[in-house]
Amino acid sequence: MTRQLAARIGLAYLALSSAYVALWILLAPRGFYDTFPTGPAEWVSPIPPFNEHLLRDFGAAGLGLAVLALLAAVWLERRLVQATAIVFIVSALPHFAYHLTTTDRLSTADNLQSLSGLFLPVLVAGGVLWVSRGGLRAGGPSAPPAPSSGAPR
C-alpha cells in the first residue's frame, strides 16, 4: 500500500466517523444522548445531565474536524495532513482520558467497546502522521509553490 493511499484511508476514516457522530448530534441531540451508540447499549445518558447546547457545540466542532480531514484526504498536502492528524490526536486524547474516569457507569463490555472506539482515532491519526513523515507525493515532500515574478512567460 502506498503512503498516499494509507493517508487517504486514515483521513477518510477520521472524516466519516467524525461526520457520523457530528451530524447525529446536530440533527437529533436528544436522540443521540438517549441512544448512542444504538442498540441495547447507551453510553452517553449514563453520564448526566443532558445539555443540548454543549452537545450541539461538540457536534459542530466534530463536523469541523470532519471537513478538515476530508480536505486533507483530497488535497493530500503533507503539512495539512500532518496538522490534521495532530489536531485529531489533541482532540481525541482528552476525550478518551475523561472517559477513563467514568468507567463505573458502564458495564465492562460497554467500557471496552467505548474506550476502544475513543482511542481508535488516536491510533489512526498517529498512523496518518507516521505515513506522512517522508512526504506524500511521488516526488517526495511537498514543496512550497515557486514564487511568481509577475512577468509573462
C-alpha positions as CSV (number, residue, x, y, z in Angstrom):
1,M,0.0,0.0,0.0
2,T,1.4,3.4,-0.9
3,R,1.7,6.2,1.7
4,Q,-0.8,8.3,-0.3
5,L,-3.4,5.5,-0.1
6,A,-2.8,4.8,3.5
7,A,-3.1,8.5,4.4
8,R,-6.3,8.8,2.4
9,I,-7.8,5.8,4.0
10,G,-6.9,7.0,7.5
11,L,-8.2,10.5,6.8
12,A,-11.4,9.2,5.3
13,Y,-12.0,7.1,8.4
14,L,-11.4,10.2,10.6
15,A,-13.7,12.3,8.4
16,L,-16.5,9.7,8.2
17,S,-16.5,8.7,11.9
18,S,-16.5,12.4,13.0
19,A,-19.2,13.3,10.5
20,Y,-21.4,10.4,11.6
21,V,-21.4,11.5,15.2
22,A,-21.5,15.2,14.5
23,L,-24.5,15.1,12.1
24,W,-26.4,12.8,14.5
25,I,-25.8,15.3,17.3
26,L,-26.7,18.3,15.2
27,L,-29.9,16.8,13.8
28,A,-31.1,15.0,16.9
29,P,-29.2,15.9,20.0
30,R,-31.7,14.3,22.4
31,G,-31.8,11.1,20.3
32,F,-28.0,11.0,20.4
33,Y,-27.9,11.5,24.1
34,D,-30.5,8.8,24.8
35,T,-29.4,6.1,22.4
36,F,-25.7,6.4,21.3
37,P,-24.2,4.2,20.0
38,T,-27.5,2.4,19.2
39,G,-28.8,-1.0,20.1
40,P,-29.0,-2.1,23.7
41,A,-26.0,0.0,24.9
42,E,-26.4,3.6,25.9
43,W,-23.0,5.3,26.5
44,V,-23.9,9.0,26.9
45,S,-27.1,9.1,29.0
46,P,-25.5,7.3,32.0
47,I,-23.3,10.4,32.4
48,P,-25.9,13.1,33.0
49,P,-27.2,15.7,32.6
50,F,-28.4,16.3,29.1
51,N,-27.3,19.7,27.8
52,E,-28.4,20.4,24.3
53,H,-26.1,23.5,24.0
54,L,-23.0,21.5,24.9
55,L,-24.0,18.6,22.6
56,R,-24.6,20.9,19.7
57,D,-21.2,22.7,20.3
58,F,-19.5,19.2,20.3
59,G,-21.3,18.3,17.2
60,A,-20.4,21.5,15.4
61,A,-16.7,21.0,16.4
62,G,-16.8,17.4,15.2
63,L,-18.3,18.5,11.9
64,G,-15.4,21.0,11.5
65,L,-12.9,18.2,12.2
66,A,-14.6,16.0,9.6
67,V,-14.4,18.7,7.0
68,L,-10.7,19.3,7.8
69,A,-10.0,15.5,7.5
70,L,-11.9,15.4,4.2
71,L,-10.0,18.3,2.7
72,A,-6.7,16.8,3.9
73,A,-7.6,13.5,2.2
74,V,-8.5,15.2,-1.1
75,W,-5.6,17.7,-1.2
76,L,-3.1,15.4,0.4
77,E,-0.6,18.2,1.1
78,R,1.9,17.0,3.6
79,R,1.6,19.8,6.1
80,L,-2.2,19.9,6.0
81,V,-2.2,16.1,6.5
82,Q,0.2,16.3,9.5
83,A,-1.7,19.2,11.0
84,T,-5.0,17.3,10.7
85,A,-3.5,14.2,12.3
86,I,-2.1,16.3,15.2
87,V,-5.5,18.0,15.7
88,F,-7.3,14.7,15.9
89,I,-4.8,13.4,18.4
90,V,-5.0,16.5,20.5
91,S,-8.8,16.5,20.5
92,A,-9.3,12.7,21.0
93,L,-6.9,12.2,23.9
94,P,-8.7,14.4,26.4
95,H,-12.0,12.9,25.4
96,F,-10.5,9.4,25.9
97,A,-8.9,10.4,29.2
98,Y,-12.2,11.8,30.6
99,H,-14.0,8.5,29.8
100,L,-11.3,6.6,31.7
101,T,-12.7,8.4,34.8
102,T,-16.3,7.3,34.2
103,T,-15.9,3.6,33.8
104,D,-18.1,2.9,36.9
105,R,-21.2,3.9,34.9
106,L,-21.0,1.3,32.1
107,S,-20.6,-2.5,32.0
108,T,-17.2,-4.0,31.4
109,A,-18.1,-4.9,27.8
110,D,-19.5,-1.4,27.1
111,N,-16.4,0.2,28.7
112,L,-14.1,-1.9,26.5
113,Q,-16.1,-1.1,23.3
114,S,-16.4,2.6,24.2
115,L,-12.8,3.1,25.2
116,S,-11.6,1.2,22.2
117,G,-13.7,3.4,19.9
118,L,-12.5,6.6,21.7
119,F,-8.8,5.6,21.3
120,L,-9.1,4.4,17.7
121,P,-8.9,7.9,16.2
122,V,-5.7,8.5,18.2
123,L,-4.2,5.4,16.6
124,V,-5.5,6.2,13.1
125,A,-4.3,9.8,13.3
126,G,-0.9,8.5,14.6
127,G,-0.7,6.2,11.6
128,V,-1.5,9.1,9.3
129,L,1.2,11.1,10.9
130,W,3.6,8.3,10.5
131,V,3.0,7.7,6.8
132,S,3.2,11.4,6.1
133,R,6.6,11.8,7.7
134,G,8.6,11.4,4.5
135,G,6.2,13.1,2.1
136,L,3.1,12.0,0.3
137,R,3.6,12.9,-3.3
138,A,5.6,10.7,-5.7
139,G,8.3,13.3,-5.9
140,G,8.9,13.4,-2.1
141,P,7.9,16.0,0.4
142,S,5.5,18.7,-0.8
143,A,7.5,21.8,-1.8
144,P,6.1,25.3,-1.5
145,P,4.9,26.8,-4.7
146,A,7.6,28.7,-6.7
147,P,7.3,32.5,-6.3
148,S,5.8,34.3,-9.2
149,S,7.8,37.1,-10.8
150,G,4.7,38.6,-12.2
151,A,6.3,38.8,-15.7
152,P,4.6,36.9,-18.6
153,R,6.4,33.8,-19.9
